[in-house]
Amino acid sequence: HTRISNRVATTVPIVTVDLTVRAYVLDTESRREMGLVTRRSSLAVVCAIVAVYVFGICAQVDGQAFPFPQHVAYSAPHILPNSFSQSVLDGHARTFYDYWKSSYVGSAGTNSNGKQMYRVYKDGSHTTVSEGQGYGMIITAYMAGYDANAQAQFDGLYYFVKQYPSDLNANNMKWSINGDGTPAGTNSAWDGDADITYGLLLAAKQWPAGGQFNYLAEAQLRLDGMKATTGPDSYLPMLGDWVKPAGSPQNQYTPRTSDFMYGHFQAYAQFHAGQSQFWTNALVNSKSAVNQLQTNSAPSTGLLPDFAIRSSSNVFGPAYSGFLEGGNDGNYYYNAGRVPFRIGAYALNSNDATAIQQVTKIASWIRSQNSIQSGYTLSGSVIGGYFSTFFAAPFAVSAMLDTTAQVFLNLAYGQVYNIHQAYYEDSVNMLSLIVLTGNWWQPTNANTTTSNAASASASRSKSPSASPSKSPASKSPSPSTSKSPSRSASKSKSSSVTPSVSTTPSISASKSKTPSRSKSNSVSPSPRSLSPSPSHSASKSKSPSKSRSRSRSPSPLPPSPSPSVFNWAENVNAYWVGIAFNATSVSIDCGQGYQAMTVNTGWQINGANVWVWQSSSVQCQRVVNFQVDSTQYLGVTRPGSTKRNLLIN
């Protein structure tokens, strides 16, 4: 589960040069501007109009029982972002889905029976992890009704899952697959299988007539695999099928906190034949573990650690540094960052008092901060001084349960709904946007409005392309197979989110500086922040554009260095970085949790120093971040239309 991206301090402005070509985005937007509507969409609109007047007949449009958008009647007291109308919120989810699908979903060829397979690609290496397949199946099931090809895409994603059964339990998936289709891991990761299983339960509700699979029957098999990788005594998720219940150091009492998927457990209890009590126990014990962690380890913040360990006194606490993935295993980092989304989505649909209390504790704390950063100790000290939608979007979901958090919710939502960063961030953001726009229904209680069939059918005129076509441009060397799959943090470069309370909020921000496959990056020295101002620049357009401009708050800026030379010299497996500008000191940050490292002067061009950095062990994505004279960063981007993991040497 390696996630590699770029890190940059939030206290300094950022300049990013992006040379990516985005022809297909123009094509997508052009087709929308032309108002092309398929014949199938027109028929669906007629059916929806009839549905409004004839007692719900045709409410199941084109085979979908719950076509997007659903406008779920969340049962818990809550708020939605109100800086945009509901139709515009729905449009944001559609637009982000179009980007997500075109960037990360691609053909994986056909299986031995000639069935089309699809896979969710990670950045650069074009590997696929079971977690990504789970995300893809859930997202696709929710966006059915907008995406006319959703069921075929869903089935193709699941065919890929079935192509790679875990060597330890055939009802689970191998956790990592290389770009060339060879396995990079032979065993499973609990969270990936959990989302795959939940996706099948959504599909059983979304397409009750079935498709190429009997979704509920497939879910039963997966649930058997999930039960086998859940503690027989603890009823808590184990990390994967490689973990033994009484093993050391990983066992049934050392869970990943983002695996406390309350909504999943509720659904498993309803649909796993004969196992209702088992999954009810999993729900109860997970909530109990969270209560212990919040009470004893994070009383002021409510934050959870990436991993937890039960002590000899039977109390859960944070894992020690290096427990599984690295130095932040006991901190709120790139696993636990999903917790507010997981618990929040369940709380909204269930009105569970315990879940509401847990998630609003987190919301209350983050609202008290001056910015949203990427990672914290459990006491609230900042780990990563940069902005990432991976953290911001789940925090926004948590604010939905705090009815006094409207200003914060609006501001946070404004910073995530159209920001593109990388596979991991964008996938969690897409899931969160479904919740934030009021469209996250659960297979156990899909409470929706009566007008959804009409609005879903009308939205068909904006349906994305019929099928994903992305395929890997290159293949990465196979990563080593480990008994214990682990994640290294995916840290996207961007600047701070700084919410502040006001009765007249506005979204005041420059665009994200994180490179993406289809979105060019604004070149601006201004840090991205959330700050209220008298005006609101978000128009109420019915068809929001990916390039929506937003106002920037004026702020004093330090002078920007002017690069005179930027050159990548490529030699098979080597990449060299040289950049020339007038400065007295330069350091580089290539992500992966490393601190900024000093760069030496290599030579001079026209009187300007050329700063050169080399390393034999650090991987980067396309953006390399230079800190100039300790005041700001300059992101330089390698030309190319895809992100790549680069070995700097």
N, C-alpha and C positions, 0 to 999 in steps of 0.2 A: 504494500500500500504506500509506495513512495510518492510523495507529493513535493514537487520542486518548483519554486517560483522565486520572486525577487523581493527583497526587503529594503525599506528606506525609512529614515527617521521622519516623523510627522512635523517636527518643529521647523523644518526648512522647506522652502519652495522647491518645486520639481519642474524640470524641463525634459520633455521626451521627444525624440525625433523618431517618427514612425514612417517607414517607407513602404508599408504594405499597400498592395493594390486591392481594391474592393469592388470589382466589376459586378459580382453577383448581387451585391446589396442594391446597387442601382437598378439592376434588373428586377429584383423583388419589389422595390418601391415603385418602379415604373409601372409594373403590372397592377399594383394597387391603385395608382393614380388613374390608370386607364379604366378602372372599375370593371375589370373582367369578372364575370360571374358565370359559373358553369351551369349547364342545364340542370344538373343534379341539385345544385344549390337553389335554383329557382323553384324547383318542385318542392324542396324542403321548406321554403318560405311559404308556399301555398299551404302545405300541410300544417305548418305552425299557425297560420292565420285561422284555418279551420279549427285547430286545437283550442284556440282561445274561446271560441263560441260554442263548441259542441262537446262540452263536458270532458275535456281532456283527451278526446280521441286524437290519435297521432302524436301524443305526448312523447312517445318513444320515437325520436326522429332518426330515420335511416339506420335503425338497428341499435342505436345507443339509448340506453335507459336513462342516462344522466349526462346529456351532452353539455359541453362547455358553452356558456357559463351557467353555473347552477345557483348562485346567490343564496348560499346556504343560510338557513335561519339558525345561526349558532345559538346554542341553548344557554350559554353562560353570559352574564352581563359583559358587554364588550364595546369596543369602538372600532371603526374602520378608518383608514385615512380619509379625511373629508376635504382635502385640498384639490381633489379631482372628483368628477361625477362618477357614478358606478360604471357607466358605459366606457369612460376613459380608463378607469382601472382595469376593466376587462381587456381593453385594447393594449394596455401595458403588458399584461400577461401573454396575450397573443404575440405581440412583437418580440418579447423576450424569448418566447418559445421558438419562434421562427429562427432567431439567432442561435439559440442553444442547439436546435436540431441540425441546422446547417453546419455548425462548428464541430459537433461532437458525435453525431450519429452517422454511421456509414455502413455500407454493405460489407458483409463478411463472407460473401460467396454463398454457395449452397452446401447443404450437408449431403450425406451419402444417398439420401432419398430424393435429392433434387429440391429440397425445401430452402427457400431464401432465408438467409440469416442476416441479422443486423447486430452491430456491437457499438457500445459507447466508448469512444477513444479518449484516452488521457492526452495531455499536451505532449508535443514533441516526440516522445518515444512511440506513440501510437499503440501503447499497451492498453489492455482492458482489464479492469478489476471487477470482481463480483459486485462490489458496492456500486459501481457505475451502471452495471446492468440492472440492479435493483432500482436505482434512481430513474433510469430510463423507462423501465416498465411502469413505475408509479406515475411519472410525468405524462407518459403517453396515454395511460388510461384516463387521467383527468382531462387531457386536452382533446379527447375524442369528441366528435361533434363539431369541433373547429377544424381539426386535421382530418380530412376525408380519408387519409391512408392510415389512421391511427391503429386500427385493428391488425392490419397487415404488418405494420411496424412492430406492434407489440408481440405478435406471434413470432416474427423474425428475431426479436431480442430473446425471446424464450427458447427458440430453437438453438441459439448460440449458447445459452445457459446449459441446455441439455447435452450439448456437444462436449462439455468439459466437466464431468462428474468428479467430485473429490475422490482421491484414492482411498480415503478412510471411511467415507459414507457416501454412497452413490446418490442419496437424496439431497446432498449439498453440492455446491459448485466449487471448483478449483478457484482460489482467490485471485490469481493473476495469470493473464494470457499475453504472451508477446505479440508484437505487431505482425509477425510472420505466422501466427497461429499455433506456435509451440507453447506448452505450458511453462510459466515461470514459477508457479507454485503448485504443489500437488495436493494441498489440503485446503480447508475452508476458512473463511472469516465470518463470524456470526452475523455481523451487521449486514453484509451483502446478502446472505441467505434470507435474513429477516425481511428485507425490503423486496426481494424477489417473491417471497411467499405472500407478502401483503399486496404486491402488485397483482398476483393471481386472484386474490380475493376481490380486489377492485374490478378486475376483468370479469369475474363471474357475475358481478352486479351490473357492470356496464354493458356487457354483451350477453344477456341471459340466454339467447338462442345458441350461444357457443360460436366457435369458429373452427380453426384447425385443431383446437384442443378442447377437452372438457376441463375448463379452468378450475372448477371446484375439486374435481378428482385429482388434478395435478397439485393443487394446493394441499390436499390431504397427504400426499407423498412428501411434499416439502415440509409440512408440519411435523411429520414423523422425524425428519432429519433435524428440525429445529429442537424438538423435544430431547433428542439424543445429545444435543450440544448445549443443553440447559441443565444447570445443576440439579441432580436428583434430590438433594437435601436442601440446598439453598434456594432453589427455584429461580436462580438468577442466571442471566446469560453468561456462558463461558465464552472465551475469546474466539474459539473455533473448534473444529473436531479434533485438533491436535492436542487439546488440553484434556488432562485427566482430572476427574472430580477431586481426587486427593493428591494431585501433583504438586510439585514445588519448582519454582516459586509461583507459577500460574496454576490456578485451580478454580473450583466453583465459587470461591469467595474472593475472587480478584476480578471483578467485572470492569468493563469499559463503560463509563457512565452514560455515554451517548447511546448505548444499547438498551437503556431503560426506556423502551418504546411502549408507553402506556397504551396508546391507541392500537398498536399491533397486538398486544396481549389481550385486549378486550375483544378484538376480532378473532384471534386464535381461539379464545374460550368459547365463542359462539359457533365457530365453524369446524374446529378439530373434533371429529367424532370421538366421543367417550373421554375427552380430555379437558372438559370445561373447568374442573376444579384445579387441574395442574396449572393452567394458564391464569386462572383467577389468583392462585397463589403467587405466580410470577408477578402479576400486577401489584398485589398487596406488598410483597417483599421488596419490590423495586421502590415503591413509594416510601417504605420504611427506611431503606438504605439512603435515599435522598434526604429524608428528614434528619437522619443521623449526621450526614455529611454537612448539611446546612447549619445544623444546631451546634455541632462540636468543632467543625473545621472552618466554617465560613459564616459566622453569626452576623457579620455586618454586611456581607455582599451576597450571600446565597449562591455563590459560584461553586461549581463542582470541579473536581480534578479529572484529568483525562482517564485515569485509572484509580480504582479504590481497592483497598485491602482491609479485610476484617482482622482486627487485633485479637489477641488471646482473651480479651475481656468481651469479645463478641460485639465490638463496636467498629463501624466502618470509618476509615480515615483515608487520606490521600496516599497514593503509592509513593514509594521512594524514587529518587532520581535514578534513571537507568533501569527501571523495573522491566520495561519492554521496548520502548521506542526511543528514549533519550532523556535528556536532562529535565524536560518539562512534563514528565509522566504524572507528577503530582500537582500540576498547575492546570488552570483553565486555558486550554490550548486547542490544537487543531483536531481534537476529538470532541471534547466537551463543548466546544463552541456551537454544536448542533442541539444541545440540550434545550434551550429556550424554544426552539422550533418544535422539537419532539413533544415536550410536555405541553407547550402552548396550544398546538393543534388539537391534542386530545382534550385539554381543558375547555377549549371553545365549544367542542361538540358534546362533551359529557356533563359540563357544569359540576365537575368533581371538585369539592371544596379543598381537598388536600392538594390537588394539582394546581388549582388556582393560587393557593397560598404560596406554593413553591415557586411558581413562575413569576408571580408579582413581586416576590422578594428580590428576585434578580432584576426585574424591571425598575423597581424603586431605586436600587443601587446604581444602575447604569444611568438613570436620569440625573443622578446627583453628580455625575462626572462631567468634566469639561470637554471630553471628546470620547469617541469610540476608538479604542486601540485594538491591536491584534495580539491578544493573549494577556493574561493577568495571573498573578499569584492569587491564592484564595483570599488573601487579605485585601486585594485590590491594587497591588503595585503593578505597574505596566511592565510587560515583557517585551512586546514588539511595538516599537514606536512608529507605527504606520497604519494606514487604513486598509481594511479588507471587507468586502461584502460578506465574506464567510461569517464574520462576527456580527456585522451590522444588521443583516437581514433577520437572523434569529432573534437578536435583541428587539428589533421592531415587532416581531410576532409577540414577544413577551409583553410589550406595551399595550397590545390590543386588549389584554385582560385588566388593565389599569385604566379605569374610566376617567381618571384625572390627567392622563398622559397624552391628550390629543395633540398638543403642540409638539412634543417630542416625537410622537408617532408620525405626524405629517413630515417633520424635518428628516427623520431617519428614512422614511419611505422615499422621500425625494432623492436620497443619495444611493438607492439601490435599484430602483425600478428600471433604469436604463444604463447601468454601469456593467461593463463586460470586463472580466479579468482572466480567469483560467478555468479549466474543466471543473475542479473541485469547488471553487468559489461560485462559479456560474450555476452548477447543478444544485447546490444548497440554496442559492438565491432563487432559482426557478421554483423549487419546492416551496420556499417561503412566500414567494409572490402569489402562488395559488391560495395560500392561507390568507395573506394580507388583502387580496382582492375579494375575499368572501366566497371562495369557490372550493374549499377543502371539505368534501363530504366523506364520511366514513362508511364502510360497507355495513356497519351495524346500525346506523341511524342516519340515513341520507335525507335530512330535512331540508327541502328546497322550496322555492317559491313556485307559484303556479304558472308564471310567465316564462319559465326558463326554456321551454321548447321553442317558443317564438324567437327569443333572443338568440338561442343557439343556432337556429336555422338561418336567421338573418346574418349571423356572423360567417356563414359559409363563404360569402363572397370574398373573404380575406384568407381563405384556407391556404396553408403552405403547399409547397410542391408535393406532388403525389408520392414521391418516395425519396428516402435519403440516398444520396449518391456519393457521399464523402468516402474516400478510401485513402489508406496511408500512402504518403509520398515517399517515405523511406522507412527502413526497419532498423530498430535499435538493437544493440547486442542484448542478449538475454540476461536479465538480472539473476543473481544467484538465488537458488531455491532455499528457503529457510523454513525450519520447522514452525517458527512463530512469525507469521506475516506481521509486518509493522509499518507504521506510517511515519515518514518524516514530514515536517510541516510544509504545507504549500503556502507560501507567503507572497501575496501579490503586492506589487509596488503601488502605492498611492499615498495620499496625504490624509490628514486627520479629519474626522467628523466632529464638529464642535457644536452640539445643540445648546441652545439657551432658551429660557422661558420667555414667552411674550404672548400678548393677546392678539397680536397681528403678525402671525408667522409668515415667512416666505422662504422659498428655496433659493438660496444664494450660493451658487457653487459653480466652479469650473468643472469641466468634464474630467472623467477618470483618466489618469495617465498610464493605466495598465494596458499593454499591447494586447490586441485580440485579433482573431482571424479575419474579421469582417468589419472592424470599426477602427478608423484611423484615430490617432490620439491628438488631442489639442496640444499645441505647444504654448504653454503659459507658465510663467514663474509663480503664479498665485496658488497657494495651497487650497485644496478643496475643503470646504468647511460648511457647517450648518449654522446659519445665524439669521435671526429674524430681522426683517426690514419692512418698511411700510408697503412695499409693492410685492406682488406675486407674479412671477413671470410665466408660470405654467398655464398655457392656454387650455381651454376646454375643448380641444379638438376631438372630434369623434373618432378620427383615425390618427392616433399619435404616431409621430415619426421617430425613427431611431435617432435622428439628428436634431431633436428638439433643443433649441437653444435656451439657456437659462441665465438669469442675471448674475453678475459677480459683485460681491460686496467690495467696495474700495478698501484697500489696506496698504500701508507702507511696505515696500519691497526692497530687499537688498539688490545691488546691481548683479546682473546675470553675466557669467563668463561667456565669452564669445568663442566657440570652437572654430579654429581655422582649418583643422585637418581631422578627418575621421576616416579610418581605414580598417577594414577587416581583410586580412590575408589568410586565405584558407588553404590548407594542405592536408588532404585526406582526413586525418583524425585530429588535426591541430587547428586552433583558432588563435590569432594574435590580435591584441587590442592596442591601438595607439591613438591618442587624441591630443591635440595641441591647443593650448590657450595659456594666457598669462596668469599664473597663479604661483603661490609660494609653497603650498602643500596640497596633496591630493591623496585620498584614500578610496578604496573600492569596496562595495558590498555586493556579493553575488548570491545572497539569500542563504538557504539551508541553515539558518540560525547562527552563521558566523558573524562576528563583529566586523566593523569596517577595518580593512587592512591597508597599511601604508603602501603607496605606490611610489616608485623611484623615477627620477627623470632619466629618460633614455637618451635623447638627443634634442636638438633644436631645429626648428624650421622657421625662417624669417624672424628670428629673435624670440619665438615662443617656445616654451618647453613642450616636449612631447613626452607624455606620461605613459609608461608601459607597465603592465602587470602580467605576471605569469604564475601559474600554479599547476600542479600535476594531479590534483585530487578533487577539485571543486567543480560541480556541475551548475550550469546557469541556464535560464531560458533566454529569450532573445534580447531582453533588456539588461544591460550592465550598468550599475549605478555608481557614479563617481561623486565623492564629496569634495567640494572645491573650497579651499581655505576655511574649512570647518563651518561654512555658512549655508551651503545648499548643495543639492545633488543635481547632476546632469545625467539623464538617462540616455544612452545611445543604443540604437536599435539596429540589429543586423538586418539587412534587406532580405525580403522573402515573405511569402504569403502565409507561411505556417510557423508556429512556434517550434523551437527546437531546444533540446537539452544540449548545451555546448560544453565541451571540455576545454577549459582555458589552460594552455600550457605553452 
